[in-house]
Amino acid sequence: RAVTVLAHVLLWLLALAVIVSTNVASERVQVGYSCALFFFTIAICVLLYHIKASETEHKLAAAISAQEPFDKEAFEARSSAYLHDAVALQARDIVREPNSAGMAYLKTQLAPLDSIWDEELPAGMILKTCATTVEALLANLDADATLEARLKYLFNDVVDFSAFLKASDKSIILSFEVLVDFFKGARWTRFTRLRLEAIWALRKTTGGMEVMCDDVLAVEPFGTMLREQEDIKGDSELPVFRRDDVAKLIHALAPNAPESYRQSVDQKALPELLKSLSTEGYPEFHAHFGVVIPGGRTYSHGDSGDEPKPADDAAHLEAVEVSLDHAYVRKKTIFDTENPMRAGANAAPAADAAP
């Protein structure tokens, strides 16, 4: 709108200049003014047509940049390099700094646009546009690692680098120029680039976390011991708790869901059920322990233990029930009361009772 108003103002100023100059200018000058006015009018018409024609594209690009829903049919009808770049840039920003809202927008609005993600671009151009990220990753490579391990760190399984392994010396020093030169004839889709951006963002996050862990372990007295501890990889599946009828029911409720999702629901169902049962049964459980352990005192997370609260304190009991995950019952130990076994340790053993 502002461009349209400005164009009309300039048009009227030029027309006014022509009208005023007709009485003082020569015929040649008047002809020049008339020609300038004609070409200026034609230029204004072309500009207005271009603005009107690209108005939809600008609205779609603005909606994509703001992560707002947009008309996919209108997008496909007005598909252009400008819109393709807008989608690709927005998707790149989302995977670089992911959050729940951004990932949901990427999955529901941007990912279904197949016409964009199937478009191929020169691999060398993609690497050059990501030069800063790639060079930072190259600087973090393990010099003692094999060439395959270093390429795996950079490209994971997104890019096929088997030809690079065959054509290159195993002791070659990877650099940005070497990568660009080797992949200069290759072409990658926009989706391949997006996957690479996600891998590189993950590498950056992992590297930052490793630095933080190193700083923490450096001041930890048992840091060396923790580093030497092997990773424990346990099996999350518990066959003893598996119910085939429940698994079949989950499959019936979500027939199109992937196996990993159904397995996750199956494994989380029992803990949630036990948590609900324990929450409902905790008051009776607490009352029962008050009978079994007379004088027992109830503690919750955050209590120092200096001033224990009686188990029959109604306000404290309600607070404990709210924070069930951190509550426990503590029985008095031999250090709290006199130990009768310790007191009679030096006494002669009692005679056996007569049958």
Secondary structure as the mmCIF struct_conf table of DSSP 4:
data_model
#
loop_
_struct_conf.conf_type_id
_struct_conf.id
_struct_conf.beg_label_comp_id
_struct_conf.beg_label_asym_id
_struct_conf.beg_label_seq_id
_struct_conf.end_label_comp_id
_struct_conf.end_label_asym_id
_struct_conf.end_label_seq_id
HELX_RH_AL_P HELX_RH_AL_P1 ALA A 2 SER A 21
TURN_TY1_P TURN_TY1_P1 THR A 22 VAL A 24
BEND BEND1 ALA A 25 ALA A 25
HELX_RH_AL_P HELX_RH_AL_P2 GLU A 27 ALA A 53
TURN_TY1_P TURN_TY1_P2 SER A 54 SER A 54
HELX_RH_AL_P HELX_RH_AL_P3 GLU A 55 SER A 65
TURN_TY1_P TURN_TY1_P3 ALA A 66 GLN A 67
HELX_RH_AL_P HELX_RH_AL_P4 LYS A 72 ALA A 77
TURN_TY1_P TURN_TY1_P4 ARG A 78 ARG A 78
HELX_RH_AL_P HELX_RH_AL_P5 ALA A 81 ARG A 96
BEND BEND2 GLU A 97 GLU A 97
HELX_RH_AL_P HELX_RH_AL_P6 SER A 100 TYR A 105
HELX_RH_PI_P HELX_RH_PI_P1 LEU A 106 LEU A 110
TURN_TY1_P TURN_TY1_P5 ALA A 111 PRO A 112
HELX_RH_AL_P HELX_RH_AL_P7 ASP A 114 TRP A 117
TURN_TY1_P TURN_TY1_P6 ASP A 118 ASP A 118
STRN STRN1 GLU A 120 PRO A 122
HELX_RH_AL_P HELX_RH_AL_P8 ALA A 123 THR A 129
TURN_TY1_P TURN_TY1_P7 CYS A 130 CYS A 130
HELX_RH_AL_P HELX_RH_AL_P9 ALA A 131 ALA A 139
TURN_TY1_P TURN_TY1_P8 ASN A 140 ASN A 140
BEND BEND3 LEU A 141 LEU A 141
TURN_TY1_P TURN_TY1_P9 ALA A 143 ASP A 144
BEND BEND4 ALA A 145 ALA A 145
HELX_RH_AL_P HELX_RH_AL_P10 LEU A 147 PHE A 155
TURN_TY1_P TURN_TY1_P10 ASN A 156 VAL A 158
BEND BEND5 VAL A 159 VAL A 159
HELX_RH_AL_P HELX_RH_AL_P11 SER A 162 ALA A 167
BEND BEND6 SER A 168 SER A 168
TURN_TY1_P TURN_TY1_P11 LYS A 170 SER A 171
HELX_RH_AL_P HELX_RH_AL_P12 PHE A 176 PHE A 182
HELX_RH_3T_P HELX_RH_3T_P1 PHE A 183 GLY A 185
STRN STRN2 ARG A 187 THR A 189
HELX_RH_AL_P HELX_RH_AL_P13 ARG A 190 VAL A 219
TURN_TY1_P TURN_TY1_P12 PRO A 221 PHE A 222
HELX_RH_AL_P HELX_RH_AL_P14 GLY A 223 GLU A 228
BEND BEND7 GLN A 229 GLN A 229
HELX_LH_PP_P HELX_LH_PP_P1 GLU A 230 ASP A 231
HELX_RH_3T_P HELX_RH_3T_P2 PRO A 239 PHE A 241
HELX_RH_AL_P HELX_RH_AL_P15 ASP A 244 LEU A 253
TURN_TY1_P TURN_TY1_P13 PRO A 255 ASN A 256
BEND BEND8 ALA A 257 ALA A 257
HELX_RH_AL_P HELX_RH_AL_P16 GLU A 259 VAL A 292
BEND BEND9 ILE A 293 ILE A 293
TURN_TY1_P TURN_TY1_P14 PRO A 294 GLY A 295
STRN STRN3 ARG A 297 TYR A 299
TURN_TY1_P TURN_TY1_P15 HIS A 301 GLY A 302
BEND BEND10 GLY A 305 GLU A 307
HELX_LH_PP_P HELX_LH_PP_P2 PRO A 308 PRO A 308
STRN STRN4 LYS A 309 PRO A 310
TURN_TY1_P TURN_TY1_P16 ALA A 311 ASP A 312
HELX_RH_AL_P HELX_RH_AL_P17 ALA A 314 VAL A 322
TURN_TY1_P TURN_TY1_P17 SER A 323 SER A 323
HELX_RH_3T_P HELX_RH_3T_P3 LEU A 324 HIS A 326
STRN STRN5 TYR A 328 ARG A 330
TURN_TY1_P TURN_TY1_P18 ILE A 334 ASP A 336
BEND BEND11 THR A 337 THR A 337
HELX_RH_AL_P HELX_RH_AL_P18 PRO A 340 ALA A 343
TURN_TY1_P TURN_TY1_P19 GLY A 344 ASN A 346
BEND BEND12 ALA A 347 ALA A 347
HELX_LH_PP_P HELX_LH_PP_P3 ALA A 348 ALA A 354
#
